[in-house]
């Protein structure tokens, strides 16, 4: 996940689960992989969608070069 996508993911997770600490989410969920079980399924879906968008943007850039 690139920096832009990671920031978007943090914002999405905060909004989706009504959380308020980006540092904790980044450290525990994204880096540590310790996503609370009740949030895992939705978090994976969010990450998959954001990574799909990121991949499409990269392909778009490569096509234009």
CHARMM internal coordinates of N, CA and C (Angstrom, degrees):
IC EDIT
DIST 1 N 1 CA 1.4296
DIST 1 CA 1 C 1.5314
ANGL 1 N 1 CA 1 C 107.63
DIST 1 C 2 N 1.3271
ANGL 1 CA 1 C 2 N 117.00
DIHE 1 N 1 CA 1 C 2 N 126.21
DIST 2 N 2 CA 1.4585
ANGL 1 C 2 N 2 CA 118.77
DIHE 1 CA 1 C 2 N 2 CA 178.71
DIST 2 CA 2 C 1.5304
ANGL 2 N 2 CA 2 C 110.21
DIHE 1 C 2 N 2 CA 2 C -78.55
DIST 2 C 3 N 1.3243
ANGL 2 CA 2 C 3 N 116.72
DIHE 2 N 2 CA 2 C 3 N 173.63
DIST 3 N 3 CA 1.4639
ANGL 2 C 3 N 3 CA 121.01
DIHE 2 CA 2 C 3 N 3 CA -174.90
DIST 3 CA 3 C 1.5230
ANGL 3 N 3 CA 3 C 113.05
DIHE 2 C 3 N 3 CA 3 C -59.33
DIST 3 C 4 N 1.3069
ANGL 3 CA 3 C 4 N 116.31
DIHE 3 N 3 CA 3 C 4 N -43.71
DIST 4 N 4 CA 1.4655
ANGL 3 C 4 N 4 CA 120.59
DIHE 3 CA 3 C 4 N 4 CA -179.17
DIST 4 CA 4 C 1.5323
ANGL 4 N 4 CA 4 C 111.13
DIHE 3 C 4 N 4 CA 4 C -63.52
DIST 4 C 5 N 1.3142
ANGL 4 CA 4 C 5 N 116.49
DIHE 4 N 4 CA 4 C 5 N -45.97
DIST 5 N 5 CA 1.4616
ANGL 4 C 5 N 5 CA 121.17
DIHE 4 CA 4 C 5 N 5 CA 179.64
DIST 5 CA 5 C 1.5249
ANGL 5 N 5 CA 5 C 110.40
DIHE 4 C 5 N 5 CA 5 C -65.27
DIST 5 C 6 N 1.3231
ANGL 5 CA 5 C 6 N 117.15
DIHE 5 N 5 CA 5 C 6 N -38.07
DIST 6 N 6 CA 1.4665
ANGL 5 C 6 N 6 CA 121.15
DIHE 5 CA 5 C 6 N 6 CA 178.93
DIST 6 CA 6 C 1.5334
ANGL 6 N 6 CA 6 C 110.44
DIHE 5 C 6 N 6 CA 6 C -63.69
DIST 6 C 7 N 1.3299
ANGL 6 CA 6 C 7 N 116.72
DIHE 6 N 6 CA 6 C 7 N -42.23
DIST 7 N 7 CA 1.4675
ANGL 6 C 7 N 7 CA 119.90
DIHE 6 CA 6 C 7 N 7 CA 177.79
DIST 7 CA 7 C 1.5240
ANGL 7 N 7 CA 7 C 111.29
DIHE 6 C 7 N 7 CA 7 C -63.40
DIST 7 C 8 N 1.3208
ANGL 7 CA 7 C 8 N 115.91
DIHE 7 N 7 CA 7 C 8 N -41.28
DIST 8 N 8 CA 1.4632
ANGL 7 C 8 N 8 CA 120.32
DIHE 7 CA 7 C 8 N 8 CA 177.45
DIST 8 CA 8 C 1.5254
ANGL 8 N 8 CA 8 C 110.28
DIHE 7 C 8 N 8 CA 8 C -63.77
DIST 8 C 9 N 1.3305
ANGL 8 CA 8 C 9 N 116.73
DIHE 8 N 8 CA 8 C 9 N -41.57
DIST 9 N 9 CA 1.4636
ANGL 8 C 9 N 9 CA 121.02
DIHE 8 CA 8 C 9 N 9 CA 178.79
DIST 9 CA 9 C 1.5263
ANGL 9 N 9 CA 9 C 110.99
DIHE 8 C 9 N 9 CA 9 C -61.80
DIST 9 C 10 N 1.3138
ANGL 9 CA 9 C 10 N 116.40
DIHE 9 N 9 CA 9 C 10 N -43.50
DIST 10 N 10 CA 1.4660
ANGL 9 C 10 N 10 CA 119.88
DIHE 9 CA 9 C 10 N 10 CA 178.18
DIST 10 CA 10 C 1.5246
ANGL 10 N 10 CA 10 C 110.79
DIHE 9 C 10 N 10 CA 10 C -59.49
DIST 10 C 11 N 1.3171
ANGL 10 CA 10 C 11 N 116.34
DIHE 10 N 10 CA 10 C 11 N -45.35
DIST 11 N 11 CA 1.4649
ANGL 10 C 11 N 11 CA 120.53
DIHE 10 CA 10 C 11 N 11 CA 179.25
DIST 11 CA 11 C 1.5257
ANGL 11 N 11 CA 11 C 111.40
DIHE 10 C 11 N 11 CA 11 C -63.35
DIST 11 C 12 N 1.3204
ANGL 11 CA 11 C 12 N 116.54
DIHE 11 N 11 CA 11 C 12 N -42.26
DIST 12 N 12 CA 1.4679
ANGL 11 C 12 N 12 CA 120.99
DIHE 11 CA 11 C 12 N 12 CA 178.68
DIST 12 CA 12 C 1.5279
ANGL 12 N 12 CA 12 C 111.37
DIHE 11 C 12 N 12 CA 12 C -62.23
DIST 12 C 13 N 1.3260
ANGL 12 CA 12 C 13 N 116.10
DIHE 12 N 12 CA 12 C 13 N -45.13
DIST 13 N 13 CA 1.4667
ANGL 12 C 13 N 13 CA 120.02
DIHE 12 CA 12 C 13 N 13 CA -179.93
DIST 13 CA 13 C 1.5237
ANGL 13 N 13 CA 13 C 111.37
DIHE 12 C 13 N 13 CA 13 C -64.08
DIST 13 C 14 N 1.3159
ANGL 13 CA 13 C 14 N 116.39
DIHE 13 N 13 CA 13 C 14 N -41.86
DIST 14 N 14 CA 1.4611
ANGL 13 C 14 N 14 CA 119.97
DIHE 13 CA 13 C 14 N 14 CA 178.90
DIST 14 CA 14 C 1.5265
ANGL 14 N 14 CA 14 C 110.84
DIHE 13 C 14 N 14 CA 14 C -61.59
DIST 14 C 15 N 1.3088
ANGL 14 CA 14 C 15 N 116.21
DIHE 14 N 14 CA 14 C 15 N -43.31
DIST 15 N 15 CA 1.4589
ANGL 14 C 15 N 15 CA 121.22
DIHE 14 CA 14 C 15 N 15 CA -179.86
DIST 15 CA 15 C 1.5343
ANGL 15 N 15 CA 15 C 111.70
DIHE 14 C 15 N 15 CA 15 C -69.79
DIST 15 C 16 N 1.3171
ANGL 15 CA 15 C 16 N 116.02
DIHE 15 N 15 CA 15 C 16 N -47.87
DIST 16 N 16 CA 1.4687
ANGL 15 C 16 N 16 CA 121.78
DIHE 15 CA 15 C 16 N 16 CA -176.50
DIST 16 CA 16 C 1.5242
ANGL 16 N 16 CA 16 C 112.58
DIHE 15 C 16 N 16 CA 16 C -60.54
DIST 16 C 17 N 1.3250
ANGL 16 CA 16 C 17 N 116.20
DIHE 16 N 16 CA 16 C 17 N -41.97
DIST 17 N 17 CA 1.4647
ANGL 16 C 17 N 17 CA 120.29
DIHE 16 CA 16 C 17 N 17 CA -173.76
DIST 17 CA 17 C 1.5238
ANGL 17 N 17 CA 17 C 113.32
DIHE 16 C 17 N 17 CA 17 C -108.64
DIST 17 C 18 N 1.3322
ANGL 17 CA 17 C 18 N 116.93
DIHE 17 N 17 CA 17 C 18 N 9.30
DIST 18 N 18 CA 1.4721
ANGL 17 C 18 N 18 CA 122.49
DIHE 17 CA 17 C 18 N 18 CA 178.24
DIST 18 CA 18 C 1.5286
ANGL 18 N 18 CA 18 C 111.44
DIHE 17 C 18 N 18 CA 18 C 55.82
DIST 18 C 19 N 1.3269
ANGL 18 CA 18 C 19 N 115.84
DIHE 18 N 18 CA 18 C 19 N 49.70
DIST 19 N 19 CA 1.4582
ANGL 18 C 19 N 19 CA 122.36
DIHE 18 CA 18 C 19 N 19 CA 179.65
DIST 19 CA 19 C 1.5187
ANGL 19 N 19 CA 19 C 109.07
DIHE 18 C 19 N 19 CA 19 C -103.47
DIST 19 C 20 N 1.3323
ANGL 19 CA 19 C 20 N 117.20
DIHE 19 N 19 CA 19 C 20 N 160.83
DIST 20 N 20 CA 1.4559
ANGL 19 C 20 N 20 CA 118.96
DIHE 19 CA 19 C 20 N 20 CA -175.57
DIST 20 CA 20 C 1.5319
ANGL 20 N 20 CA 20 C 115.50
DIHE 19 C 20 N 20 CA 20 C -130.38
DIST 20 C 21 N 1.3190
ANGL 20 CA 20 C 21 N 118.64
DIHE 20 N 20 CA 20 C 21 N 4.18
DIST 21 N 21 CA 1.4597
ANGL 20 C 21 N 21 CA 120.02
DIHE 20 CA 20 C 21 N 21 CA -176.55
DIST 21 CA 21 C 1.5247
ANGL 21 N 21 CA 21 C 110.94
DIHE 20 C 21 N 21 CA 21 C -122.94
DIST 21 C 22 N 1.3408
ANGL 21 CA 21 C 22 N 116.34
DIHE 21 N 21 CA 21 C 22 N 97.07
DIST 22 N 22 CA 1.4701
ANGL 21 C 22 N 22 CA 121.23
DIHE 21 CA 21 C 22 N 22 CA -178.78
DIST 22 CA 22 C 1.5240
ANGL 22 N 22 CA 22 C 111.75
DIHE 21 C 22 N 22 CA 22 C -60.24
DIST 22 C 23 N 1.3229
ANGL 22 CA 22 C 23 N 116.23
DIHE 22 N 22 CA 22 C 23 N -38.58
DIST 23 N 23 CA 1.4619
ANGL 22 C 23 N 23 CA 120.64
DIHE 22 CA 22 C 23 N 23 CA -177.01
DIST 23 CA 23 C 1.5353
ANGL 23 N 23 CA 23 C 110.93
DIHE 22 C 23 N 23 CA 23 C -61.67
DIST 23 C 24 N 1.3177
ANGL 23 CA 23 C 24 N 116.84
DIHE 23 N 23 CA 23 C 24 N -43.79
DIST 24 N 24 CA 1.4661
ANGL 23 C 24 N 24 CA 121.01
DIHE 23 CA 23 C 24 N 24 CA 179.37
DIST 24 CA 24 C 1.5243
ANGL 24 N 24 CA 24 C 111.16
DIHE 23 C 24 N 24 CA 24 C -65.53
DIST 24 C 25 N 1.3229
ANGL 24 CA 24 C 25 N 116.30
DIHE 24 N 24 CA 24 C 25 N -43.00
DIST 25 N 25 CA 1.4705
ANGL 24 C 25 N 25 CA 120.05
DIHE 24 CA 24 C 25 N 25 CA 179.66
DIST 25 CA 25 C 1.5227
ANGL 25 N 25 CA 25 C 109.66
DIHE 24 C 25 N 25 CA 25 C -62.12
DIST 25 C 26 N 1.3191
ANGL 25 CA 25 C 26 N 116.75
DIHE 25 N 25 CA 25 C 26 N -46.74
DIST 26 N 26 CA 1.4664
ANGL 25 C 26 N 26 CA 120.54
DIHE 25 CA 25 C 26 N 26 CA -178.54
DIST 26 CA 26 C 1.5306
ANGL 26 N 26 CA 26 C 110.87
DIHE 25 C 26 N 26 CA 26 C -63.70
DIST 26 C 27 N 1.3181
ANGL 26 CA 26 C 27 N 116.48
DIHE 26 N 26 CA 26 C 27 N -48.08
DIST 27 N 27 CA 1.4612
ANGL 26 C 27 N 27 CA 121.33
DIHE 26 CA 26 C 27 N 27 CA -176.15
DIST 27 CA 27 C 1.5312
ANGL 27 N 27 CA 27 C 112.05
DIHE 26 C 27 N 27 CA 27 C -67.86
DIST 27 C 28 N 1.3132
ANGL 27 CA 27 C 28 N 117.07
DIHE 27 N 27 CA 27 C 28 N -50.64
DIST 28 N 28 CA 1.4631
ANGL 27 C 28 N 28 CA 120.95
DIHE 27 CA 27 C 28 N 28 CA -174.11
DIST 28 CA 28 C 1.5292
ANGL 28 N 28 CA 28 C 113.87
DIHE 27 C 28 N 28 CA 28 C -83.73
DIST 28 C 29 N 1.3232
ANGL 28 CA 28 C 29 N 116.53
DIHE 28 N 28 CA 28 C 29 N -44.03
DIST 29 N 29 CA 1.4616
ANGL 28 C 29 N 29 CA 119.87
DIHE 28 CA 28 C 29 N 29 CA -174.61
DIST 29 CA 29 C 1.5200
ANGL 29 N 29 CA 29 C 111.76
DIHE 28 C 29 N 29 CA 29 C -83.40
DIST 29 C 30 N 1.3303
ANGL 29 CA 29 C 30 N 116.57
DIHE 29 N 29 CA 29 C 30 N -52.82
DIST 30 N 30 CA 1.4561
ANGL 29 C 30 N 30 CA 120.03
DIHE 29 CA 29 C 30 N 30 CA -171.06
DIST 30 CA 30 C 1.5257
ANGL 30 N 30 CA 30 C 112.59
DIHE 29 C 30 N 30 CA 30 C -82.35
DIST 30 C 31 N 1.3116
ANGL 30 CA 30 C 31 N 117.35
DIHE 30 N 30 CA 30 C 31 N -44.65
DIST 31 N 31 CA 1.4607
ANGL 30 C 31 N 31 CA 120.30
DIHE 30 CA 30 C 31 N 31 CA -178.64
DIST 31 CA 31 C 1.5198
ANGL 31 N 31 CA 31 C 110.88
DIHE 30 C 31 N 31 CA 31 C -85.70
DIST 31 C 32 N 1.3339
ANGL 31 CA 31 C 32 N 116.05
DIHE 31 N 31 CA 31 C 32 N -46.16
DIST 32 N 32 CA 1.4684
ANGL 31 C 32 N 32 CA 120.60
DIHE 31 CA 31 C 32 N 32 CA -176.19
DIST 32 CA 32 C 1.5172
ANGL 32 N 32 CA 32 C 114.55
DIHE 31 C 32 N 32 CA 32 C -81.62
DIST 32 C 33 N 1.3338
ANGL 32 CA 32 C 33 N 117.29
DIHE 32 N 32 CA 32 C 33 N -18.23
DIST 33 N 33 CA 1.4604
ANGL 32 C 33 N 33 CA 120.73
DIHE 32 CA 32 C 33 N 33 CA -179.45
DIST 33 CA 33 C 1.5229
ANGL 33 N 33 CA 33 C 113.41
DIHE 32 C 33 N 33 CA 33 C 70.58
DIST 33 C 34 N 1.3268
ANGL 33 CA 33 C 34 N 116.70
DIHE 33 N 33 CA 33 C 34 N 19.94
DIST 34 N 34 CA 1.4628
ANGL 33 C 34 N 34 CA 120.59
DIHE 33 CA 33 C 34 N 34 CA -178.55
DIST 34 CA 34 C 1.5309
ANGL 34 N 34 CA 34 C 110.45
DIHE 33 C 34 N 34 CA 34 C -102.05
DIST 34 C 35 N 1.3165
ANGL 34 CA 34 C 35 N 114.98
DIHE 34 N 34 CA 34 C 35 N 68.18
DIST 35 N 35 CA 1.4589
ANGL 34 C 35 N 35 CA 121.55
DIHE 34 CA 34 C 35 N 35 CA 179.22
DIST 35 CA 35 C 1.5212
ANGL 35 N 35 CA 35 C 107.58
DIHE 34 C 35 N 35 CA 35 C -84.28
DIST 35 C 36 N 1.3378
ANGL 35 CA 35 C 36 N 118.09
DIHE 35 N 35 CA 35 C 36 N 128.32
DIST 36 N 36 CA 1.4577
ANGL 35 C 36 N 36 CA 119.64
DIHE 35 CA 35 C 36 N 36 CA 177.63
DIST 36 CA 36 C 1.5347
ANGL 36 N 36 CA 36 C 110.72
DIHE 35 C 36 N 36 CA 36 C -53.98
DIST 36 C 37 N 1.3029
ANGL 36 CA 36 C 37 N 116.00
DIHE 36 N 36 CA 36 C 37 N 138.61
DIST 37 N 37 CA 1.4624
ANGL 36 C 37 N 37 CA 121.11
DIHE 36 CA 36 C 37 N 37 CA -173.16
DIST 37 CA 37 C 1.5282
ANGL 37 N 37 CA 37 C 113.09
DIHE 36 C 37 N 37 CA 37 C -53.80
DIST 37 C 38 N 1.3174
ANGL 37 CA 37 C 38 N 117.30
DIHE 37 N 37 CA 37 C 38 N -39.41
DIST 38 N 38 CA 1.4687
ANGL 37 C 38 N 38 CA 119.79
DIHE 37 CA 37 C 38 N 38 CA -177.23
DIST 38 CA 38 C 1.5317
ANGL 38 N 38 CA 38 C 112.83
DIHE 37 C 38 N 38 CA 38 C -68.97
DIST 38 C 39 N 1.3416
ANGL 38 CA 38 C 39 N 117.81
DIHE 38 N 38 CA 38 C 39 N -14.88
DIST 39 N 39 CA 1.4583
ANGL 38 C 39 N 39 CA 122.23
DIHE 38 CA 38 C 39 N 39 CA 179.61
DIST 39 CA 39 C 1.5326
ANGL 39 N 39 CA 39 C 113.12
DIHE 38 C 39 N 39 CA 39 C -105.55
DIST 39 C 40 N 1.3009
ANGL 39 CA 39 C 40 N 117.97
DIHE 39 N 39 CA 39 C 40 N -6.39
DIST 40 N 40 CA 1.4650
ANGL 39 C 40 N 40 CA 120.93
DIHE 39 CA 39 C 40 N 40 CA -172.06
DIST 40 CA 40 C 1.5173
ANGL 40 N 40 CA 40 C 113.90
DIHE 39 C 40 N 40 CA 40 C -61.40
DIST 40 C 41 N 1.3044
ANGL 40 CA 40 C 41 N 118.03
DIHE 40 N 40 CA 40 C 41 N -49.04
DIST 41 N 41 CA 1.4661
ANGL 40 C 41 N 41 CA 120.29
DIHE 40 CA 40 C 41 N 41 CA -175.38
DIST 41 CA 41 C 1.5279
ANGL 41 N 41 CA 41 C 111.26
DIHE 40 C 41 N 41 CA 41 C -61.26
DIST 41 C 42 N 1.3073
ANGL 41 CA 41 C 42 N 117.02
DIHE 41 N 41 CA 41 C 42 N -48.21
DIST 42 N 42 CA 1.4690
ANGL 41 C 42 N 42 CA 120.49
DIHE 41 CA 41 C 42 N 42 CA -179.24
DIST 42 CA 42 C 1.5312
ANGL 42 N 42 CA 42 C 111.29
DIHE 41 C 42 N 42 CA 42 C -67.12
DIST 42 C 43 N 1.3300
ANGL 42 CA 42 C 43 N 117.29
DIHE 42 N 42 CA 42 C 43 N -36.51
DIST 43 N 43 CA 1.4564
ANGL 42 C 43 N 43 CA 121.75
DIHE 42 CA 42 C 43 N 43 CA 178.47
DIST 43 CA 43 C 1.5232
ANGL 43 N 43 CA 43 C 110.88
DIHE 42 C 43 N 43 CA 43 C -62.91
DIST 43 C 44 N 1.3153
ANGL 43 CA 43 C 44 N 117.18
DIHE 43 N 43 CA 43 C 44 N -43.04
DIST 44 N 44 CA 1.4660
ANGL 43 C 44 N 44 CA 121.19
DIHE 43 CA 43 C 44 N 44 CA 178.42
DIST 44 CA 44 C 1.5301
ANGL 44 N 44 CA 44 C 110.21
DIHE 43 C 44 N 44 CA 44 C -61.38
DIST 44 C 45 N 1.3101
ANGL 44 CA 44 C 45 N 116.82
DIHE 44 N 44 CA 44 C 45 N -42.13
DIST 45 N 45 CA 1.4679
ANGL 44 C 45 N 45 CA 120.79
DIHE 44 CA 44 C 45 N 45 CA 179.17
DIST 45 CA 45 C 1.5285
ANGL 45 N 45 CA 45 C 110.25
DIHE 44 C 45 N 45 CA 45 C -62.73
DIST 45 C 46 N 1.3323
ANGL 45 CA 45 C 46 N 116.54
DIHE 45 N 45 CA 45 C 46 N -44.67
DIST 46 N 46 CA 1.4679
ANGL 45 C 46 N 46 CA 120.63
DIHE 45 CA 45 C 46 N 46 CA 178.43
DIST 46 CA 46 C 1.5215
ANGL 46 N 46 CA 46 C 110.23
DIHE 45 C 46 N 46 CA 46 C -60.14
DIST 46 C 47 N 1.3379
ANGL 46 CA 46 C 47 N 116.91
DIHE 46 N 46 CA 46 C 47 N -48.12
DIST 47 N 47 CA 1.4684
ANGL 46 C 47 N 47 CA 120.92
DIHE 46 CA 46 C 47 N 47 CA -179.71
DIST 47 CA 47 C 1.5301
ANGL 47 N 47 CA 47 C 111.22
DIHE 46 C 47 N 47 CA 47 C -61.67
DIST 47 C 48 N 1.3192
ANGL 47 CA 47 C 48 N 117.26
DIHE 47 N 47 CA 47 C 48 N -43.55
DIST 48 N 48 CA 1.4637
ANGL 47 C 48 N 48 CA 120.45
DIHE 47 CA 47 C 48 N 48 CA -179.68
DIST 48 CA 48 C 1.5241
ANGL 48 N 48 CA 48 C 110.97
DIHE 47 C 48 N 48 CA 48 C -60.68
DIST 48 C 49 N 1.3162
ANGL 48 CA 48 C 49 N 116.86
DIHE 48 N 48 CA 48 C 49 N -44.49
DIST 49 N 49 CA 1.4640
ANGL 48 C 49 N 49 CA 120.37
DIHE 48 CA 48 C 49 N 49 CA -179.56
DIST 49 CA 49 C 1.5236
ANGL 49 N 49 CA 49 C 111.65
DIHE 48 C 49 N 49 CA 49 C -64.80
DIST 49 C 50 N 1.3259
ANGL 49 CA 49 C 50 N 116.16
DIHE 49 N 49 CA 49 C 50 N -43.32
DIST 50 N 50 CA 1.4598
ANGL 49 C 50 N 50 CA 119.39
DIHE 49 CA 49 C 50 N 50 CA 179.78
DIST 50 CA 50 C 1.5261
ANGL 50 N 50 CA 50 C 111.43
DIHE 49 C 50 N 50 CA 50 C -66.73
DIST 50 C 51 N 1.3172
ANGL 50 CA 50 C 51 N 117.73
DIHE 50 N 50 CA 50 C 51 N -39.66
DIST 51 N 51 CA 1.4646
ANGL 50 C 51 N 51 CA 120.66
DIHE 50 CA 50 C 51 N 51 CA 178.25
DIST 51 CA 51 C 1.5215
ANGL 51 N 51 CA 51 C 111.53
DIHE 50 C 51 N 51 CA 51 C -67.53
DIST 51 C 52 N 1.3158
ANGL 51 CA 51 C 52 N 116.77
DIHE 51 N 51 CA 51 C 52 N -34.57
DIST 52 N 52 CA 1.4639
ANGL 51 C 52 N 52 CA 121.01
DIHE 51 CA 51 C 52 N 52 CA 175.90
DIST 52 CA 52 C 1.5346
ANGL 52 N 52 CA 52 C 109.83
DIHE 51 C 52 N 52 CA 52 C -62.84
DIST 52 C 53 N 1.3350
ANGL 52 CA 52 C 53 N 116.29
DIHE 52 N 52 CA 52 C 53 N -44.78
DIST 53 N 53 CA 1.4605
ANGL 52 C 53 N 53 CA 120.71
DIHE 52 CA 52 C 53 N 53 CA 177.70
DIST 53 CA 53 C 1.5330
ANGL 53 N 53 CA 53 C 110.75
DIHE 52 C 53 N 53 CA 53 C -62.51
DIST 53 C 54 N 1.3277
ANGL 53 CA 53 C 54 N 116.02
DIHE 53 N 53 CA 53 C 54 N -42.60
DIST 54 N 54 CA 1.4666
ANGL 53 C 54 N 54 CA 120.54
DIHE 53 CA 53 C 54 N 54 CA 179.16
DIST 54 CA 54 C 1.5207
ANGL 54 N 54 CA 54 C 110.67
DIHE 53 C 54 N 54 CA 54 C -60.71
DIST 54 C 55 N 1.3120
ANGL 54 CA 54 C 55 N 116.99
DIHE 54 N 54 CA 54 C 55 N -44.68
DIST 55 N 55 CA 1.4563
ANGL 54 C 55 N 55 CA 122.15
DIHE 54 CA 54 C 55 N 55 CA -179.79
DIST 55 CA 55 C 1.5230
ANGL 55 N 55 CA 55 C 110.83
DIHE 54 C 55 N 55 CA 55 C -62.57
DIST 55 C 56 N 1.3215
ANGL 55 CA 55 C 56 N 116.37
DIHE 55 N 55 CA 55 C 56 N -41.65
DIST 56 N 56 CA 1.4599
ANGL 55 C 56 N 56 CA 119.81
DIHE 55 CA 55 C 56 N 56 CA 179.44
DIST 56 CA 56 C 1.5248
ANGL 56 N 56 CA 56 C 110.84
DIHE 55 C 56 N 56 CA 56 C -63.80
DIST 56 C 57 N 1.3343
ANGL 56 CA 56 C 57 N 117.53
DIHE 56 N 56 CA 56 C 57 N -39.64
DIST 57 N 57 CA 1.4625
ANGL 56 C 57 N 57 CA 121.23
DIHE 56 CA 56 C 57 N 57 CA 178.60
DIST 57 CA 57 C 1.5256
ANGL 57 N 57 CA 57 C 110.65
DIHE 56 C 57 N 57 CA 57 C -64.67
DIST 57 C 58 N 1.3222
ANGL 57 CA 57 C 58 N 117.38
DIHE 57 N 57 CA 57 C 58 N -41.26
DIST 58 N 58 CA 1.4673
ANGL 57 C 58 N 58 CA 121.32
DIHE 57 CA 57 C 58 N 58 CA 179.24
DIST 58 CA 58 C 1.5193
ANGL 58 N 58 CA 58 C 109.80
DIHE 57 C 58 N 58 CA 58 C -63.97
DIST 58 C 59 N 1.3163
ANGL 58 CA 58 C 59 N 117.31
DIHE 58 N 58 CA 58 C 59 N -43.96
DIST 59 N 59 CA 1.4680
ANGL 58 C 59 N 59 CA 120.54
DIHE 58 CA 58 C 59 N 59 CA 178.35
DIST 59 CA 59 C 1.5177
ANGL 59 N 59 CA 59 C 110.62
DIHE 58 C 59 N 59 CA 59 C -62.66
DIST 59 C 60 N 1.3189
ANGL 59 CA 59 C 60 N 116.75
DIHE 59 N 59 CA 59 C 60 N -38.64
DIST 60 N 60 CA 1.4554
ANGL 59 C 60 N 60 CA 121.25
DIHE 59 CA 59 C 60 N 60 CA 179.44
DIST 60 CA 60 C 1.5348
ANGL 60 N 60 CA 60 C 109.95
DIHE 59 C 60 N 60 CA 60 C -63.18
DIST 60 C 61 N 1.3060
ANGL 60 CA 60 C 61 N 117.02
DIHE 60 N 60 CA 60 C 61 N -42.10
DIST 61 N 61 CA 1.4644
ANGL 60 C 61 N 61 CA 121.71
DIHE 60 CA 60 C 61 N 61 CA 178.36
DIST 61 CA 61 C 1.5171
ANGL 61 N 61 CA 61 C 110.27
DIHE 60 C 61 N 61 CA 61 C -63.82
DIST 61 C 62 N 1.3240
ANGL 61 CA 61 C 62 N 117.53
DIHE 61 N 61 CA 61 C 62 N -43.03
DIST 62 N 62 CA 1.4611
ANGL 61 C 62 N 62 CA 121.79
DIHE 61 CA 61 C 62 N 62 CA -178.87
DIST 62 CA 62 C 1.5272
ANGL 62 N 62 CA 62 C 111.10
DIHE 61 C 62 N 62 CA 62 C -64.55
DIST 62 C 63 N 1.2935
ANGL 62 CA 62 C 63 N 117.53
DIHE 62 N 62 CA 62 C 63 N -36.57
DIST 63 N 63 CA 1.4649
ANGL 62 C 63 N 63 CA 121.69
DIHE 62 CA 62 C 63 N 63 CA -179.93
DIST 63 CA 63 C 1.5228
ANGL 63 N 63 CA 63 C 110.09
DIHE 62 C 63 N 63 CA 63 C -66.66
DIST 63 C 64 N 1.3234
ANGL 63 CA 63 C 64 N 117.29
DIHE 63 N 63 CA 63 C 64 N -37.66
DIST 64 N 64 CA 1.4606
ANGL 63 C 64 N 64 CA 121.42
DIHE 63 CA 63 C 64 N 64 CA -177.82
DIST 64 CA 64 C 1.5130
ANGL 64 N 64 CA 64 C 113.46
DIHE 63 C 64 N 64 CA 64 C -77.44
DIST 64 C 65 N 1.3143
ANGL 64 CA 64 C 65 N 118.08
DIHE 64 N 64 CA 64 C 65 N -15.72
DIST 65 N 65 CA 1.4601
ANGL 64 C 65 N 65 CA 120.90
DIHE 64 CA 64 C 65 N 65 CA 178.97
DIST 65 CA 65 C 1.4788
ANGL 65 N 65 CA 65 C 108.01
DIHE 64 C 65 N 65 CA 65 C -81.26
END
COOR INIT
IC SEED 1 N 1 CA 1 C
IC BUILD
